[in-house]
Amino acid sequence: MMSKNIIFMGTPDFSVPILEAIAQDDAYHVVAVVTQPDRPVGRKRVLTPTPVKKAAVALNLPILQPEKLSGSDELATLINSEPDLIITAAYGQFLPTKLLNAAKIAAINVHASLLPKYRGGAPIHYAVMNGDAKTGVTIMYMVKAMDAGDIISQADLTIGANDTTGEMFDKLSQLGRDLLMETLPHLIDGTSSRTPQDPAQVTFSPNITPEQEVLDFKASAQSVHNHVRGLNPFPTAHTTINGVRTKIQRTHLIDATTELPAGSVVKKTKKELWLAAGQHTVVAIDEIQPAGKPKMTVSDYLNGHAKFNEGDQVIDDE
């Protein structure tokens, strides 16, 4: 059987194992990898390729990086490549209808949620921030509406009580790879299923806003903990401690109650910092990063940066 021509479209680390699996399978021939343009990164604004571009270079695959796909020269190139399948995984742009229609078999997407829950650009963040017990991956047909196509296959995955978004990205990337490679032969031979999404069950996960990065210590300790791990490692939750903007990288829950106001120091030792949250609950800080300083353990923070005492309210209402 001749290998099927594939256009692969993706950008972040999530997409890389999926691309590698397709490229390394003789049943498929990757005719083009489409990813976002190189962007300036860091304080020195170093022009940096996407993780997918780095992987494609290592695999010696042809790469296209249009700033905007619609109306581009690259779009014509892709259509003329006569793809059997177009596969996207966290690409970051809508695909023009004439490109979707160019796929002889199907244009499909690997989405990191159990659709119709969490359509949009940040499904993993919302699943963790909302304290969901599970999430998963959906393989679906692509249509000219955000994550709205019919479902081909799904697989779910438990979210641990302390799992971060970064950790779930890695797990879901591998799950997405495995589910896609299991699904593709059935899609190609016409034995795959097709299930419309239930409009009544649709929820959305838009990209995280700067306002969402601010922690609310008036919420319960569980909510604070979910928010911290949901924004780890990016974009990172933050608060203001004694006037200093401070990123909170990791926390854990404490089986204790307090009558202190939210944002107060419940316990401070050489190795422990407990803060009061809403509903008389308590959250412990494990990793922290004051403005202008590197990320550090709470022990290092308490050793040189914590100019306060037990009982002090160090986080003001925001």
Contacts in CASP RR format, 6 or more apart in sequence:
PFRMAT RR
TARGET T0000
AUTHOR 0000-0000-0000
METHOD contacts of the structure
MODEL  1
MMSKNIIFMGTPDFSVPILEAIAQDDAYHVVAVVTQPDRPVGRKRVLTPT
PVKKAAVALNLPILQPEKLSGSDELATLINSEPDLIITAAYGQFLPTKLL
NAAKIAAINVHASLLPKYRGGAPIHYAVMNGDAKTGVTIMYMVKAMDAGD
IISQADLTIGANDTTGEMFDKLSQLGRDLLMETLPHLIDGTSSRTPQDPA
QVTFSPNITPEQEVLDFKASAQSVHNHVRGLNPFPTAHTTINGVRTKIQR
THLIDATTELPAGSVVKKTKKELWLAAGQHTVVAIDEIQPAGKPKMTVSD
YLNGHAKFNEGDQVIDDE
1 27 0 8 1.000
3 26 0 8 1.000
3 27 0 8 1.000
3 28 0 8 1.000
3 29 0 8 1.000
4 27 0 8 1.000
4 28 0 8 1.000
4 29 0 8 1.000
4 84 0 8 1.000
4 85 0 8 1.000
4 105 0 8 1.000
4 188 0 8 1.000
5 29 0 8 1.000
5 31 0 8 1.000
5 81 0 8 1.000
5 82 0 8 1.000
5 83 0 8 1.000
5 84 0 8 1.000
5 85 0 8 1.000
6 22 0 8 1.000
6 28 0 8 1.000
6 29 0 8 1.000
6 30 0 8 1.000
6 31 0 8 1.000
6 83 0 8 1.000
6 84 0 8 1.000
6 85 0 8 1.000
6 86 0 8 1.000
6 87 0 8 1.000
7 30 0 8 1.000
7 31 0 8 1.000
7 32 0 8 1.000
7 34 0 8 1.000
7 78 0 8 1.000
7 81 0 8 1.000
7 83 0 8 1.000
7 85 0 8 1.000
7 86 0 8 1.000
7 87 0 8 1.000
7 103 0 8 1.000
8 18 0 8 1.000
8 19 0 8 1.000
8 22 0 8 1.000
8 23 0 8 1.000
8 30 0 8 1.000
8 32 0 8 1.000
8 33 0 8 1.000
8 34 0 8 1.000
8 87 0 8 1.000
8 88 0 8 1.000
8 89 0 8 1.000
9 33 0 8 1.000
9 34 0 8 1.000
9 35 0 8 1.000
9 86 0 8 1.000
9 87 0 8 1.000
9 88 0 8 1.000
9 89 0 8 1.000
9 91 0 8 1.000
9 95 0 8 1.000
10 19 0 8 1.000
10 33 0 8 1.000
10 34 0 8 1.000
10 35 0 8 1.000
10 36 0 8 1.000
10 50 0 8 1.000
10 52 0 8 1.000
10 88 0 8 1.000
10 89 0 8 1.000
10 90 0 8 1.000
10 91 0 8 1.000
10 92 0 8 1.000
11 35 0 8 1.000
11 36 0 8 1.000
11 50 0 8 1.000
11 51 0 8 1.000
11 52 0 8 1.000
11 90 0 8 1.000
11 91 0 8 1.000
11 92 0 8 1.000
12 50 0 8 1.000
12 51 0 8 1.000
12 52 0 8 1.000
12 90 0 8 1.000
13 51 0 8 1.000
13 169 0 8 1.000
13 170 0 8 1.000
13 173 0 8 1.000
14 89 0 8 1.000
14 90 0 8 1.000
14 112 0 8 1.000
14 169 0 8 1.000
14 172 0 8 1.000
14 173 0 8 1.000
15 51 0 8 1.000
15 52 0 8 1.000
15 89 0 8 1.000
15 90 0 8 1.000
15 91 0 8 1.000
15 173 0 8 1.000
16 51 0 8 1.000
16 52 0 8 1.000
16 55 0 8 1.000
16 173 0 8 1.000
17 173 0 8 1.000
17 174 0 8 1.000
17 176 0 8 1.000
17 177 0 8 1.000
18 87 0 8 1.000
18 89 0 8 1.000
18 110 0 8 1.000
18 173 0 8 1.000
18 176 0 8 1.000
18 177 0 8 1.000
18 180 0 8 1.000
19 30 0 8 1.000
19 33 0 8 1.000
19 52 0 8 1.000
19 55 0 8 1.000
19 56 0 8 1.000
19 59 0 8 1.000
19 89 0 8 1.000
20 55 0 8 1.000
20 59 0 8 1.000
20 177 0 8 1.000
21 177 0 8 1.000
21 180 0 8 1.000
21 181 0 8 1.000
22 28 0 8 1.000
22 30 0 8 1.000
22 87 0 8 1.000
22 180 0 8 1.000
22 181 0 8 1.000
23 30 0 8 1.000
23 59 0 8 1.000
23 61 0 8 1.000
24 59 0 8 1.000
25 181 0 8 1.000
27 184 0 8 1.000
27 185 0 8 1.000
28 85 0 8 1.000
28 184 0 8 1.000
30 59 0 8 1.000
30 61 0 8 1.000
31 62 0 8 1.000
31 81 0 8 1.000
31 83 0 8 1.000
32 61 0 8 1.000
32 62 0 8 1.000
32 63 0 8 1.000
32 64 0 8 1.000
32 77 0 8 1.000
32 78 0 8 1.000
32 81 0 8 1.000
33 52 0 8 1.000
33 53 0 8 1.000
33 56 0 8 1.000
33 61 0 8 1.000
33 62 0 8 1.000
33 63 0 8 1.000
33 64 0 8 1.000
34 63 0 8 1.000
34 64 0 8 1.000
34 65 0 8 1.000
34 66 0 8 1.000
34 69 0 8 1.000
34 74 0 8 1.000
34 78 0 8 1.000
34 91 0 8 1.000
35 50 0 8 1.000
35 52 0 8 1.000
35 53 0 8 1.000
35 56 0 8 1.000
35 63 0 8 1.000
35 64 0 8 1.000
35 65 0 8 1.000
35 91 0 8 1.000
36 50 0 8 1.000
36 65 0 8 1.000
36 91 0 8 1.000
36 92 0 8 1.000
36 93 0 8 1.000
37 65 0 8 1.000
37 66 0 8 1.000
37 67 0 8 1.000
38 47 0 8 1.000
38 48 0 8 1.000
38 49 0 8 1.000
38 50 0 8 1.000
38 53 0 8 1.000
38 65 0 8 1.000
39 47 0 8 1.000
39 48 0 8 1.000
39 50 0 8 1.000
40 46 0 8 1.000
40 47 0 8 1.000
40 48 0 8 1.000
41 47 0 8 1.000
41 48 0 8 1.000
49 57 0 8 1.000
53 63 0 8 1.000
53 65 0 8 1.000
56 62 0 8 1.000
56 63 0 8 1.000
57 63 0 8 1.000
64 74 0 8 1.000
64 77 0 8 1.000
64 78 0 8 1.000
65 74 0 8 1.000
66 72 0 8 1.000
66 73 0 8 1.000
66 74 0 8 1.000
66 75 0 8 1.000
68 93 0 8 1.000
69 75 0 8 1.000
69 93 0 8 1.000
69 94 0 8 1.000
69 95 0 8 1.000
69 96 0 8 1.000
69 99 0 8 1.000
70 94 0 8 1.000
70 96 0 8 1.000
71 96 0 8 1.000
75 96 0 8 1.000
75 98 0 8 1.000
75 99 0 8 1.000
78 99 0 8 1.000
78 102 0 8 1.000
79 98 0 8 1.000
79 99 0 8 1.000
79 102 0 8 1.000
82 102 0 8 1.000
82 104 0 8 1.000
83 102 0 8 1.000
83 103 0 8 1.000
83 104 0 8 1.000
84 103 0 8 1.000
84 104 0 8 1.000
84 105 0 8 1.000
84 188 0 8 1.000
85 103 0 8 1.000
85 104 0 8 1.000
85 105 0 8 1.000
85 106 0 8 1.000
85 107 0 8 1.000
85 108 0 8 1.000
85 184 0 8 1.000
85 187 0 8 1.000
85 188 0 8 1.000
86 95 0 8 1.000
86 99 0 8 1.000
86 100 0 8 1.000
86 102 0 8 1.000
86 103 0 8 1.000
86 106 0 8 1.000
86 107 0 8 1.000
86 108 0 8 1.000
86 142 0 8 1.000
87 107 0 8 1.000
87 108 0 8 1.000
87 109 0 8 1.000
87 110 0 8 1.000
87 180 0 8 1.000
88 95 0 8 1.000
88 107 0 8 1.000
88 108 0 8 1.000
88 109 0 8 1.000
88 110 0 8 1.000
88 142 0 8 1.000
89 109 0 8 1.000
89 110 0 8 1.000
89 176 0 8 1.000
90 110 0 8 1.000
90 112 0 8 1.000
90 121 0 8 1.000
92 121 0 8 1.000
94 144 0 8 1.000
94 146 0 8 1.000
95 107 0 8 1.000
95 142 0 8 1.000
95 144 0 8 1.000
97 144 0 8 1.000
99 107 0 8 1.000
100 107 0 8 1.000
100 142 0 8 1.000
100 143 0 8 1.000
100 144 0 8 1.000
105 187 0 8 1.000
105 188 0 8 1.000
106 141 0 8 1.000
106 187 0 8 1.000
107 141 0 8 1.000
107 142 0 8 1.000
108 139 0 8 1.000
108 140 0 8 1.000
108 141 0 8 1.000
108 142 0 8 1.000
108 152 0 8 1.000
108 187 0 8 1.000
109 139 0 8 1.000
109 140 0 8 1.000
109 141 0 8 1.000
109 142 0 8 1.000
109 147 0 8 1.000
110 137 0 8 1.000
110 138 0 8 1.000
110 139 0 8 1.000
110 176 0 8 1.000
110 179 0 8 1.000
110 180 0 8 1.000
111 119 0 8 1.000
111 123 0 8 1.000
111 137 0 8 1.000
111 138 0 8 1.000
111 139 0 8 1.000
111 140 0 8 1.000
111 147 0 8 1.000
112 123 0 8 1.000
112 124 0 8 1.000
112 135 0 8 1.000
112 136 0 8 1.000
112 137 0 8 1.000
112 169 0 8 1.000
112 172 0 8 1.000
112 173 0 8 1.000
112 176 0 8 1.000
113 119 0 8 1.000
113 123 0 8 1.000
113 124 0 8 1.000
113 127 0 8 1.000
113 135 0 8 1.000
113 136 0 8 1.000
113 137 0 8 1.000
113 138 0 8 1.000
113 205 0 8 1.000
114 134 0 8 1.000
114 135 0 8 1.000
114 136 0 8 1.000
114 137 0 8 1.000
114 138 0 8 1.000
114 154 0 8 1.000
114 156 0 8 1.000
115 138 0 8 1.000
115 140 0 8 1.000
115 147 0 8 1.000
115 151 0 8 1.000
115 154 0 8 1.000
115 197 0 8 1.000
116 197 0 8 1.000
116 198 0 8 1.000
116 199 0 8 1.000
116 201 0 8 1.000
116 202 0 8 1.000
116 203 0 8 1.000
117 123 0 8 1.000
117 201 0 8 1.000
117 202 0 8 1.000
117 203 0 8 1.000
118 126 0 8 1.000
118 127 0 8 1.000
118 135 0 8 1.000
118 203 0 8 1.000
118 204 0 8 1.000
118 205 0 8 1.000
119 146 0 8 1.000
119 147 0 8 1.000
119 148 0 8 1.000
119 202 0 8 1.000
119 203 0 8 1.000
119 204 0 8 1.000
119 205 0 8 1.000
120 146 0 8 1.000
120 147 0 8 1.000
120 204 0 8 1.000
120 205 0 8 1.000
120 206 0 8 1.000
121 205 0 8 1.000
121 206 0 8 1.000
121 207 0 8 1.000
122 205 0 8 1.000
122 206 0 8 1.000
122 207 0 8 1.000
122 208 0 8 1.000
123 135 0 8 1.000
123 205 0 8 1.000
124 135 0 8 1.000
124 165 0 8 1.000
124 166 0 8 1.000
124 168 0 8 1.000
124 169 0 8 1.000
124 172 0 8 1.000
125 165 0 8 1.000
125 205 0 8 1.000
125 208 0 8 1.000
125 230 0 8 1.000
125 231 0 8 1.000
126 205 0 8 1.000
127 135 0 8 1.000
127 159 0 8 1.000
127 168 0 8 1.000
127 205 0 8 1.000
128 159 0 8 1.000
128 163 0 8 1.000
128 164 0 8 1.000
128 165 0 8 1.000
128 168 0 8 1.000
128 226 0 8 1.000
128 229 0 8 1.000
128 230 0 8 1.000
129 226 0 8 1.000
129 227 0 8 1.000
129 230 0 8 1.000
129 231 0 8 1.000
130 226 0 8 1.000
131 159 0 8 1.000
131 222 0 8 1.000
131 226 0 8 1.000
132 159 0 8 1.000
133 158 0 8 1.000
133 159 0 8 1.000
134 156 0 8 1.000
134 157 0 8 1.000
134 158 0 8 1.000
134 159 0 8 1.000
135 156 0 8 1.000
135 157 0 8 1.000
135 159 0 8 1.000
135 168 0 8 1.000
135 172 0 8 1.000
136 154 0 8 1.000
136 155 0 8 1.000
136 156 0 8 1.000
136 157 0 8 1.000
136 172 0 8 1.000
136 175 0 8 1.000
137 154 0 8 1.000
137 155 0 8 1.000
137 157 0 8 1.000
137 172 0 8 1.000
137 175 0 8 1.000
137 176 0 8 1.000
137 179 0 8 1.000
138 151 0 8 1.000
138 153 0 8 1.000
138 154 0 8 1.000
139 151 0 8 1.000
139 152 0 8 1.000
139 153 0 8 1.000
139 154 0 8 1.000
139 176 0 8 1.000
139 179 0 8 1.000
139 180 0 8 1.000
139 183 0 8 1.000
140 147 0 8 1.000
140 149 0 8 1.000
140 150 0 8 1.000
140 151 0 8 1.000
140 152 0 8 1.000
140 197 0 8 1.000
141 149 0 8 1.000
141 150 0 8 1.000
141 152 0 8 1.000
141 194 0 8 1.000
142 149 0 8 1.000
143 149 0 8 1.000
148 197 0 8 1.000
149 196 0 8 1.000
149 197 0 8 1.000
150 194 0 8 1.000
150 195 0 8 1.000
150 196 0 8 1.000
150 197 0 8 1.000
151 194 0 8 1.000
151 195 0 8 1.000
151 196 0 8 1.000
151 197 0 8 1.000
152 183 0 8 1.000
152 187 0 8 1.000
152 192 0 8 1.000
152 193 0 8 1.000
152 194 0 8 1.000
152 195 0 8 1.000
153 179 0 8 1.000
153 182 0 8 1.000
153 183 0 8 1.000
153 192 0 8 1.000
153 193 0 8 1.000
154 179 0 8 1.000
155 175 0 8 1.000
155 176 0 8 1.000
155 178 0 8 1.000
155 179 0 8 1.000
157 168 0 8 1.000
157 171 0 8 1.000
157 172 0 8 1.000
157 175 0 8 1.000
159 168 0 8 1.000
162 229 0 8 1.000
162 252 0 8 1.000
163 229 0 8 1.000
164 229 0 8 1.000
164 230 0 8 1.000
164 232 0 8 1.000
164 233 0 8 1.000
164 250 0 8 1.000
165 229 0 8 1.000
165 230 0 8 1.000
165 231 0 8 1.000
165 232 0 8 1.000
165 233 0 8 1.000
165 234 0 8 1.000
166 232 0 8 1.000
166 233 0 8 1.000
183 192 0 8 1.000
186 192 0 8 1.000
208 231 0 8 1.000
208 235 0 8 1.000
212 231 0 8 1.000
213 231 0 8 1.000
213 235 0 8 1.000
213 236 0 8 1.000
213 237 0 8 1.000
213 238 0 8 1.000
214 237 0 8 1.000
214 238 0 8 1.000
214 239 0 8 1.000
214 318 0 8 1.000
215 224 0 8 1.000
215 227 0 8 1.000
215 228 0 8 1.000
215 237 0 8 1.000
215 238 0 8 1.000
215 239 0 8 1.000
215 248 0 8 1.000
216 223 0 8 1.000
216 224 0 8 1.000
216 227 0 8 1.000
216 318 0 8 1.000
217 224 0 8 1.000
217 239 0 8 1.000
217 262 0 8 1.000
217 263 0 8 1.000
217 275 0 8 1.000
217 276 0 8 1.000
217 277 0 8 1.000
217 278 0 8 1.000
217 315 0 8 1.000
218 262 0 8 1.000
218 277 0 8 1.000
218 278 0 8 1.000
218 317 0 8 1.000
219 227 0 8 1.000
219 277 0 8 1.000
219 278 0 8 1.000
220 277 0 8 1.000
220 278 0 8 1.000
220 279 0 8 1.000
220 281 0 8 1.000
221 253 0 8 1.000
221 254 0 8 1.000
221 277 0 8 1.000
221 278 0 8 1.000
221 279 0 8 1.000
221 281 0 8 1.000
221 282 0 8 1.000
221 283 0 8 1.000
222 253 0 8 1.000
222 281 0 8 1.000
223 277 0 8 1.000
224 251 0 8 1.000
224 277 0 8 1.000
224 283 0 8 1.000
225 251 0 8 1.000
225 252 0 8 1.000
225 253 0 8 1.000
225 283 0 8 1.000
227 237 0 8 1.000
228 237 0 8 1.000
228 248 0 8 1.000
228 249 0 8 1.000
228 250 0 8 1.000
228 251 0 8 1.000
229 250 0 8 1.000
229 251 0 8 1.000
230 237 0 8 1.000
231 237 0 8 1.000
232 249 0 8 1.000
232 250 0 8 1.000
233 249 0 8 1.000
236 247 0 8 1.000
236 248 0 8 1.000
236 249 0 8 1.000
236 289 0 8 1.000
237 247 0 8 1.000
237 248 0 8 1.000
238 245 0 8 1.000
238 246 0 8 1.000
238 247 0 8 1.000
238 248 0 8 1.000
239 245 0 8 1.000
239 246 0 8 1.000
239 248 0 8 1.000
239 315 0 8 1.000
239 318 0 8 1.000
240 246 0 8 1.000
240 315 0 8 1.000
240 316 0 8 1.000
240 318 0 8 1.000
241 290 0 8 1.000
241 308 0 8 1.000
241 314 0 8 1.000
241 315 0 8 1.000
242 307 0 8 1.000
242 308 0 8 1.000
242 314 0 8 1.000
243 316 0 8 1.000
244 290 0 8 1.000
244 291 0 8 1.000
245 290 0 8 1.000
245 291 0 8 1.000
246 288 0 8 1.000
246 289 0 8 1.000
246 290 0 8 1.000
246 291 0 8 1.000
247 288 0 8 1.000
247 289 0 8 1.000
247 290 0 8 1.000
247 295 0 8 1.000
248 285 0 8 1.000
248 287 0 8 1.000
248 288 0 8 1.000
248 289 0 8 1.000
249 286 0 8 1.000
249 287 0 8 1.000
249 288 0 8 1.000
249 289 0 8 1.000
249 295 0 8 1.000
250 285 0 8 1.000
250 286 0 8 1.000
250 287 0 8 1.000
251 283 0 8 1.000
251 284 0 8 1.000
251 285 0 8 1.000
251 286 0 8 1.000
252 283 0 8 1.000
252 284 0 8 1.000
252 286 0 8 1.000
253 282 0 8 1.000
253 283 0 8 1.000
253 284 0 8 1.000
254 274 0 8 1.000
254 282 0 8 1.000
254 283 0 8 1.000
254 284 0 8 1.000
256 266 0 8 1.000
256 274 0 8 1.000
256 282 0 8 1.000
257 280 0 8 1.000
257 281 0 8 1.000
257 282 0 8 1.000
258 264 0 8 1.000
258 266 0 8 1.000
258 276 0 8 1.000
258 280 0 8 1.000
258 281 0 8 1.000
258 282 0 8 1.000
259 280 0 8 1.000
260 266 0 8 1.000
260 276 0 8 1.000
260 311 0 8 1.000
260 313 0 8 1.000
261 276 0 8 1.000
261 313 0 8 1.000
262 276 0 8 1.000
262 277 0 8 1.000
262 278 0 8 1.000
262 315 0 8 1.000
263 275 0 8 1.000
263 276 0 8 1.000
263 277 0 8 1.000
263 313 0 8 1.000
263 314 0 8 1.000
263 315 0 8 1.000
264 275 0 8 1.000
264 276 0 8 1.000
264 311 0 8 1.000
264 312 0 8 1.000
264 313 0 8 1.000
264 314 0 8 1.000
264 315 0 8 1.000
265 273 0 8 1.000
265 274 0 8 1.000
265 275 0 8 1.000
265 276 0 8 1.000
265 308 0 8 1.000
265 309 0 8 1.000
265 310 0 8 1.000
265 311 0 8 1.000
265 312 0 8 1.000
265 313 0 8 1.000
265 314 0 8 1.000
266 274 0 8 1.000
266 275 0 8 1.000
266 276 0 8 1.000
266 282 0 8 1.000
266 310 0 8 1.000
266 311 0 8 1.000
267 273 0 8 1.000
267 274 0 8 1.000
267 310 0 8 1.000
268 274 0 8 1.000
268 302 0 8 1.000
268 306 0 8 1.000
268 308 0 8 1.000
268 309 0 8 1.000
268 310 0 8 1.000
269 302 0 8 1.000
270 299 0 8 1.000
270 302 0 8 1.000
270 303 0 8 1.000
271 298 0 8 1.000
271 299 0 8 1.000
271 302 0 8 1.000
272 284 0 8 1.000
272 298 0 8 1.000
272 302 0 8 1.000
273 284 0 8 1.000
273 285 0 8 1.000
273 298 0 8 1.000
273 301 0 8 1.000
273 302 0 8 1.000
273 306 0 8 1.000
274 282 0 8 1.000
274 283 0 8 1.000
274 284 0 8 1.000
274 285 0 8 1.000
275 282 0 8 1.000
275 283 0 8 1.000
275 284 0 8 1.000
275 285 0 8 1.000
275 314 0 8 1.000
275 315 0 8 1.000
276 282 0 8 1.000
277 283 0 8 1.000
284 298 0 8 1.000
285 298 0 8 1.000
285 301 0 8 1.000
286 297 0 8 1.000
286 298 0 8 1.000
287 295 0 8 1.000
287 296 0 8 1.000
287 297 0 8 1.000
287 298 0 8 1.000
288 295 0 8 1.000
288 296 0 8 1.000
288 298 0 8 1.000
288 301 0 8 1.000
289 295 0 8 1.000
289 296 0 8 1.000
290 301 0 8 1.000
290 305 0 8 1.000
293 305 0 8 1.000
308 314 0 8 1.000
END
